[in-house]
Amino acid sequence: MRSVEEQLVLVTRAAVTPEPVRIAISEALGLMCAEEVQATQPLPGFSQAAIDGYAVRAVDVGGERPLLKRAVEEEARPALHDVSLPVVGEVAAGSQQPLRLQPKQAVRVHTGAPLPALADAVLPLEWSDRGSRRVVAQRPVRSGEFVRRAGDDIQPGDVAVTPGAILSPAHIGLLAAVGRSKVLVYPRPRVAILSVGHELVDIDRDPGLGQVFDVNSYALAAAGREAGADVHRVGIAAGEPRRLREILEGQLLRSEIIVISGAVGGSSSEQIRKVLAEMGDIDITRVAMHPGSVQGFGLIGEEGIPVFLLPSNPVSALVIFETFVRPLIRMSLGKRNATRRIIRARALNQVISRKGRRGLIRARLMRDAETQDYLVEGLGGATGAPAHLLAGMGEANAMIRIPEDIEEIRPGDEVDVIFLSQTG
């Protein structure tokens, strides 16, 4: 029996990075940048007001007066009683009318407005009497205060975004700020999701005797999208071997990863495995974990496309997907942390595991309102709760990770918890 770590090594060796594509920056959030983006002009492109107030020369409003130490400057600025300046104009953000300030004058400015020539500071509204014809400065301002000078953020030639950066909202803003509407990125890996099984019908049909809905292709497709993949849900793949091969060859042309549920265990799985064996190297094995011990992985086609073979049980399929398929997707996206966050929590109930296998038990992670300690309630594998049932998955936001040498978690024990997602 292969360990989880050994199986994960085999899987991650197959990590692929799709060829870069140029897309609109509005679609690039979360993707890995594939180019260096340099600024071609300063940002901001002109000196502008950083706050609503009055554009002034600092020397005209006592800016040269000595101030106390920086830590107490704001409270220690001396009050001004006799500095009154005529207001000779007003500039709004976006104005294209140049203004020139003369000594002993002020211009009303709004946040983002271009600063008039000769002005070197902005007197905030709160530091004035808010006059419209004349303004009384109640505190001094120094040269450069409340002003965003041209090039303060970025100078021409500066690197705005580096290759390999995972594009965040701030990166998208930087790209827009330097005038880039498109950017070269590594796209989301394309994942095809198939189900096999003579008993399966799609959810738009009424199942007959011995038939069940195809749960897995929908659940796994959702898991793939949550991981960041571009998912194509093929649905139920049925037919004789020739037809199955045609379906798979079609997915090889459009996918970087293929996931097939129902491909281990049962008569229908034998047929798909026989077709896959003709297309590449497929390994069916037992992994020391539960649920989802029996599974398969391999590479097929000329390009060596990774293929995962999952059982038909939805809980087992989702646990295997979380443990092996999701990390492969995250690595293909260039994420630094391909696996989920691990949290230490105190168990609230008894959870039974299988000796010799790593338990991955769905659970509800909570936090004590008073102590802020993490608490976890096992939903599968708990006393009287079978590990294979799907109903509890909707309540789960975590999985308890139980070491191979432990058979029982008791209330009060500290355990490792894989945090899946926020609920509610």
Disulfide bonds with the S-S distance in Angstrom:
none
